[in-house]
Amino acid sequence: MVFGCKVSENFSVSTTACTVFIQYAKRFLDSLILHRQRKPCLNVQGGTVDLSPIQFRPHMAVISLGGTDTGNQNFVNSPPASLHSRHFVVTLQVMKLRYLYTALAAALAVTAQAQVTFAGSQHQVIEIEPNINTGLKKIFVLHDTDGVSMTYTATTENPVTFSIYGDMGGGYSQPIDEGITVDGLAYTLSQFEPNMGYIIDEGTTRYCFWVVDYSQYRMTLNGVTADNDGDCSTVTLHVDGEGREINFYTTIGAKRTLSRDIELSYDNLEWVDQEDTVQWRPTHVTELEENFKPTIVMPAPTCNTTFTLAGDRFMNTWGEGRQVESDLYTPAAVDVRAIATQDSELSDNEKSSGAEGSLGGSAPVHITFEAKVTDAVIHYEWQMATDPDFNDIQLRLNQEVVEQDFDEAGVTYWRFIGSNSDGSCSAISETFTVDIGVSELNCPNIFTPGNNDGNNDFWKVSYRSIVDFHCWIFNRWGNKICEFTDPSQGWDGTYHGKLVNPGVYYYVIQARGSDGKNYKKSGDINIIRKREHSSTSPLDPTAPDTPSDPDTPVE
């Protein structure tokens, strides 16, 4: 449901009068909802509130009205056809809370507001709403005050008084007794003192604000230069210009400063570490400087750039903003990131070593170390040490990308160092810990090939950190049935593509672990096959079963 209100151009209503209007409007809406009727909106013409469309239900509200025109009247569920009074005092005894927000919203729409305006300025008057704890409603920033007058428009016919204050606060304000012209509800100061605070009292209402004459704070920008001053982490901007702080004072005399919002912009590199992107990415940075500073010390960019200063926000609003740009800045500051990627994954018969996501584990391991550097990095060095403090550096590699195989048990530490052309600035990456576990090798003695149940279909060793491996499998006559050199592989119980007969077979293994341990293992392999496979064996029953022919099917 939409509630509308039409107010004539000359209609002036106080806050309390508006409250009365809204309460009746509430009852009007209540009536529409209860009766499910469509009614015309309440209409205000010439100060008269037309209440005739309202249909009331019993016990909706009790309103007490008092005013200069009506006297004191109580209306219980039967208000008059109209109201015509300049000021009302209202007491609401009963209210349906679900209409509270509607009433408040409508009240805001029709309540008159006191305001301060300026005439005679050739430029826009900038209005700033300060923090509520300043006690000020507004701060007005004028381009200049030449030929400018200030007008306060009251909301009532109550007496209006002006006073002015400075850095001592409102408690030391001085009344303004002269130079004020009155035209109805408009009170005008044809001449006023800028960069001061004003307090206007209208009956019990107080309006406090501060007026700034920007012409007394005008900022100039003539140029900007940048240098490192021998510091790798910062850059210093030297600004040729001026612009003093724009100060104002709260009603209790506390000093505050208006921000000029001077734009400082430059290029930089930002680190992006996302699922599909890991890199340094160019970015354009814009920061706001609150006040003019002849020297600005800031974190040093890591790419070639120029520095631009522009503003301030007040001059920009008036189309008078200035902008200066430095010469091309070549950075000395460096930054690095490093990435370590382990290629290998554990096979189904390989035992893990170390925490999930850590580098290393069961050898052999292949790891790619890659450095990501900013523009000023000229010298590259990957370091490998046996201690986390890098007191014992065993390896130095002057390259950006390192491919490294690890086949020896133990813990090593890796990091990257990048530096600029003269080595005056350097950066160190995070440290990567690579932990290669000790070796282990175990051999099963039974499996069930050919039953296709996905369980024990292959004979495989269980291992960790085996770097050299050789396995032979023989039948009972010493004929070689299978041979492989990868511990992740195994035997599927076939010979020349056909399943061998159940029985006992033999393995011989020679291996070496990452810790230098040598393994020489041999033992039985028992093949068990379920009964249903024995009568339908894929073996050729006519093939000769002789120990002299290793190429024939065997038991």
N, C-alpha and C positions, 0 to 999 in steps of 0.2 A: 504494500500500500504506500502511496506517495502522499506526503503532506506538503501543501504549498501555502505560501503566505505572500501577499502583495502589500507593500508598504508605500504610501504616497510619498512624493519627493520631499515635502516639507514636514513630514511627520517626525517628531522627536520623542523618543520614549526612554525612560530611565530603566535601570536594571530591574528594579522592583516591579515596575509596570509591565515589563516584558515577562516577568515571572508569572504575573496574573494571567497574562495573555496565554502563556504556554500551558498553564494548568487547565484553562478552559479548552485549549487545543487538545490536551490530553484526553479530557472527557469526551470531546468530539470524536476522537479516534476510537476511544473505548466504545462509544455508542455505535459507531460504524461496524466494529468487529462483533459486538454482542448481537446486533440486529441484522448483521450481514447486509447492510444497505450501502449504496453509493450516494454520497452527499457532496455538494460543492465544498471547496476548501474555504476555511475562514478567511475573511477579507477585511483588511484594515484600510479605511479611507478617512483622511483628515483627522486621525486620532480616535476614530470610533471603531470598536471591535464588534463586529456583527456576530451575535451568538444565536440567531434565530434558527440556523439549520440543525442545532444540536438536539438530539433526543437523549434524555438521561434515564438511567435506571436507578432504582433506590439504593441508597447507601454507597454511592460511588465515591463521594468526597465531601468534605466540609470546608468551605473557603471563608475566611474572614477578610473583608475588604475595608480599607480606610483610605480616604483621600480628600483633597481640597474641594472636589465637586460633589462627591457622593455622601460624605459623612461616613459613619461606621455602619456597615450592614453585614448581616450574616445570611449566606445563601446556602441552604441545605437541599441539594438535589433539584433546585428550581431557581436558577440564576435569572437575572433580568434579560430582556431582549437585547440590550446593548450596554456598553460601558463607555463613558467619555470622561476621562480624568488624566491629568498630566502625571501625577505621582501617586503610587499606591503602596501600601504596606500589606503584605500578604502572609498568612499563616496557613500552611497546609496540614490538616490534622490526620487525614487518611489518604493514602495514595497507593495505587497499584504499581509495584516496583517494576513490572515488566515494561512500563512506558517511560521509565526514568531517562533512558538514553535518548529516546525520541524527543523528550522535552528539552534535554540539555542541548541536543543538536540544533533544534529549532531556536532555542534561546540565543545561541551563538550567531545564528543567521540574522537576527533582528536587533541584537543589542548594539547600541551606538558606541563608538570607540573614540576616546580622546586622541588627538593627533597633533603633531608638530610638522609644519611645512615651511619651506623656504622659497621666497620669490626674488627674482632678479638675477639668479645665477645662470650663466650661459652653458653650464655643464651639469650633468646628472649629479644629484646629491646621493651619495652612497650611504645606505643605512646598514648598520651592523647590530645584531642582537648579541650583546655580551653575556657572559655567564651570569646566572641569576644571583650568585653571591656578590656581585659587584653593586647590587642595589639599583642598577641602571636599567631602564627599559630599552634605550637605544643609544648608539653612538652614531652621530651624523658627521660624515667626512665631506667637506666642501672643497671644490677646486681652489676657490679663493672666496673672500667675503666682501669684495668691492661691490657696493651697490646692492647688497643682499639684505633682505629683511626676514625676520623669523616670526611666524604666527602660530599661536596655540589655539585650537578650536575646542571649546569646552563642550561638555555633554549635559550640563545642567545650568541653572541660573544662579547656582551658589557662587559666593564671592571667589574670585581667582587672584592669587598672589604669586609673584615671581621672586626668586632669590637666586644668587649666584655663588659658586664656591670654587676654590682652587685646590692646591695640594694638601690643605689641611682637612679636607672632607666636608660633608654636609653639615656637620656640627658647628662649623665656623662660617656658614653661609651668610651673605649679606643681602638684605632685601633690595629689590629694584623698585623704586618709587616713581621714577620719571621715564619718559620716552615711550610709554605704553599707550597705544590707541585701541579703543574698544569699538567694535562694530557687531552688535548682536552678541553672539557667542564667540566671536573671533577677537583674540587679543594679540596685537602685533607690536613687535619691537623693530622699529625701522633701522636702528643701529644696535648691535650687540657685540659683546667681547668674545672673540673665538678662543679656542683651546681652554675652555672653562666648562665647569659643570653647572647645570641649571636644575632647580627644583621648583615645580609648579604645584601649588596646592589649590584644589578645587573642592571646597567643603571638606569632607573627610578623605577625599581621594588625593593621592600624591603621585606625580609623574616626574621622574628624574632621568636626565639624559646628559650627554657630553657632546660638545661641538668642536670639531677639528678643522682648522684652516690649513689645508695641505700645502698651500703656497709657502708656508713657513717650514715645511719638512721636505721639500721637493728633492728627489733623488736624481743624481747624475751618474751615468756610466760612460766612461771614456775608453776603457780597454781592460784586458785581462791577460796575464801571463802565467805559465805553469812551470814549476821545477820540482825536482825530487829532494833537494837539500841533503843529499847523501843518505836518505832514509828509504829503505826498500819497501816499507809497508804503507807509506803515506806520500801524498803529493800536496804541494802548497800552491795555492792560487793567490796571486797578487792583483788586487782590483784597483784600477785607477778610477776614482769617482768619490762621491760623498752622499750621505743621507743619514741624518741623525734619527734616533729612536722617536717614534710617535707615541708619546706617553699620555695616559689619562689617569684619573684618580677615582677610586670608588667613593661611595657615599660615606665611608668611614675613613677615607684618606689613605687607602692602600694604593701604592703605585702599580700600574699595569702598563703593558706595552702592546700596541696594535701590531699584528704581524703584517709585514709588507708582502709576503709570499713571492719573493724573488725566485724565479725559476733558474735552476742550475741543471744543465743537461750535458750528457757526454755518452760515449759508447763504452761498453765493457763486455766481459765474457762471463757467462753464468754456467755453472755445472749442472747438467741434466742427467739424472740417473733414473731412467724409466725402463720398463720391460723391453721395449724395442729400440731405445735410444740411450746410449751412454757416451756423452761427448761434452766438449765446451761449445756453447752456442752464443753467437753474438746477440747482444741486447742493448737497447737504447734506454738510458736511465734519465729520469727527470725527478729532481728533488726540489724541495722548497726551503729557501733560507728565510727565516723570520725577519731578519734585519740586515741592513747593509753592513758588510764587514770588509775592511781593506785587505785582510788576510784570511783566507779560508784553508784550513788544514783538513784533509779528507783522505779516506782509504784510496790507495793508488789503483787506478784501472790497470788491467793486464793486457790491453791491446792498444794499438795506435788510435788516437782520438783527438778531437778538439773539444774545448770547453766553452759552453755558451751560457752567458748570463742575460736574463731578460726580465723586464718588469718596470716598476712593481705592479701589483694588482690594481692599485688606484689609477696609475697612469695608463695601464692597459684599458681600464674601463672608459677612460676619457680619450682613447685613441692617441695617447702621447707616449706609449711605452718605448723604452730603449732596449737595444740588444747589442752585445759585444761578443766577439769570438776570439779565442786564442789561436796561436799558430799550432801546427800539428805537434802533438805530444807523443814522443816515443817512450814507451814504458821501460823502466828498469826492473820493476816488480815482476816476480814469477810465481806461478802456482802450478801444482802438478796433482794428478790423480793417477791411480794405478789399478789395474784389473788383473786378476789371476783366474784362469779358467782351466779346470781339469777335464781332460777329454774322456778318459776311460770310465767305464761303468763296471760294477761287479757282475761277474757271471753267476749263474744259479748255484754253482758248487764252490764259490769263492767266499771266504770269510772276510767280513769287514774289519777295519781297524781304525779307531778314532771316532769322534762324534760326527753325526750326520751334518753334511755341509762343510766339514773341515777339509783342508787340503792334505793329500797323502793317502794313507791307508795301506792297502795290499799292493805291493810292487809287482811288476813295473808300472809306473805312473808317468803320464805325459801331461805337463802343465805349460800353458802359454801365459807368459807375463807380458802385459802391454801397458805402456805409459801414455797418458793423455796430458799434454802440456799446453801452456799459454804461449803467446806470441814471442815473448822475450827469452824463452828457454833456447839456449844454443848448445849447451853441453849436457849429454845424457850419460847416466851411469846406473846400472843395476848392480846391487851388492848382495852377496850371499855370505852369511856368517854362521858360526856355531853357537853364538850367544845372542840373546835379544837386544843387548846394548851395542852390538856390532864392534866389540873390542877385538874380536878375532875374525877378521874378514878373510874368507878363503877364495872368493871369486869376485872379479870386477868385469862387467861387460858394458862397453860403451855403445849401446844401441837402444832403440826405443822399444823393440819387441824381442823377447827371448823365448825360444822354444827349448824346454828342458825335460829330459827323461830322468826319472829317479828309480834306481834299482838297488840302492843300498839302504839298509835299515838305519834309522836315526832321525834326529830332529835338526832341521836347518831353518834359517830365517832370511827372508828376502825383502828388499826395499828398493825404491827408486829415488835418485837425487837428480834434480835438474837445476841448472844455474844459467845466469845471463852471460853475455860475451866476456866480461872481465872478471866473472866470478864473485862480484860484489854482492849479488843477491842470489839466494838459492832457496829451494823448497824440497822437503822430504815427504814422500808418500807414507801411507800406513804400512805397517810391517805384516808380511804374510808368513805364517808358520806352516811348514811342511813336515808332517810326521809320518814316516814310513815304518810300518810295523815289522816285527820279527817274523820269521817264516814258520810254517806249520804244514805238515803233509800227512794225511790219513787215507787209508785205502779200505773200501768195503770188501766183503768176501761173498756176497750173494746178490743176485738180481734176477728179475723175471721178465726177460724180453719176449715180445710177441703177443702178450695178452691185451695190449692196447688200452690199458686202464689209466695211463698217464702216471703210474706210480712204479718206480724202479724199472723203467723200460730201458735205461742206460746204466752201464757201469762207469762211474766217474769217481775220481779221487776228490776229497775235500781238502782245500789248501788255502794258504795265505802267503803272500810275498814269495812266490816261487818264480825265479827269474830264468832258470834253465831247467828244461824238463824233457825226458825221453822215456816212453813206455812201450813195451812189447808184450803181446799176449800170445800164448802157445796152447796147443792142444796137448793131450796126454802123451802123444808120441814125440813132442818137441817141434811140431810144425808151427810156424808163425801164422797166426790167424789175423792179427791186427797190430798196427804200429801208429803212434801219433806223438807229436812233440809240443802240443799245447795243452796245459793242464785243464783248461776249460772244456776241452773236448773229452770224448769217451768212446766206449764200444757199445754198439746197439745189438750185439749178439748174433751178427750175421757174418757170413763168409761168402764173398762174391755175390752179395745181394740176397742170399738165402739164409734163413735161420739155421743155426747149428743145433745139434742134438743136445738135450739136457745132459748135465754131467759136470765134471770138474775140469777147469782150465787154470792156467797159471799166468801170472803177470811178473814182469821184471821192470823196475823203475830206477832210473838214475836222474837225480835232480840236484839243484843248488838253490839255496834261499838267499834273500836279500841281506841277511846277516852273515853270509859266508858259510853257512852250514851245508854240508854235502849229505845227500840222501841216497842210500842204496836199499831199495825195498823189493821184496818178492813175496809171493803168497798165492793162495788158492782163490779161484773165482768159481762159485757154485751157481750154475744156471738151473733154475727151477721153472717148470712149465706146468700149467694146469692140465688136468686130464683131457679136457676137450680138445687141447691142441695136439696131444700125442697121437691121436688117430687120424688127424688131418694135417700132419706136418707137411710144410711146403718142400721139404727135402725130397730129392729124387730117390725113391726106394731101390731103384736099380743101379744107382751110382756105386762104384766100388768103394769099400771102406778099408783102405790099406794105409799103413803109416808111410809108405814111400811116395805117395802122391798127395802133396799138401793142397793141391787145387781142387780136390774132390770134397764133397760135403763130409763133415766129421760129426762124431758123436758129441 
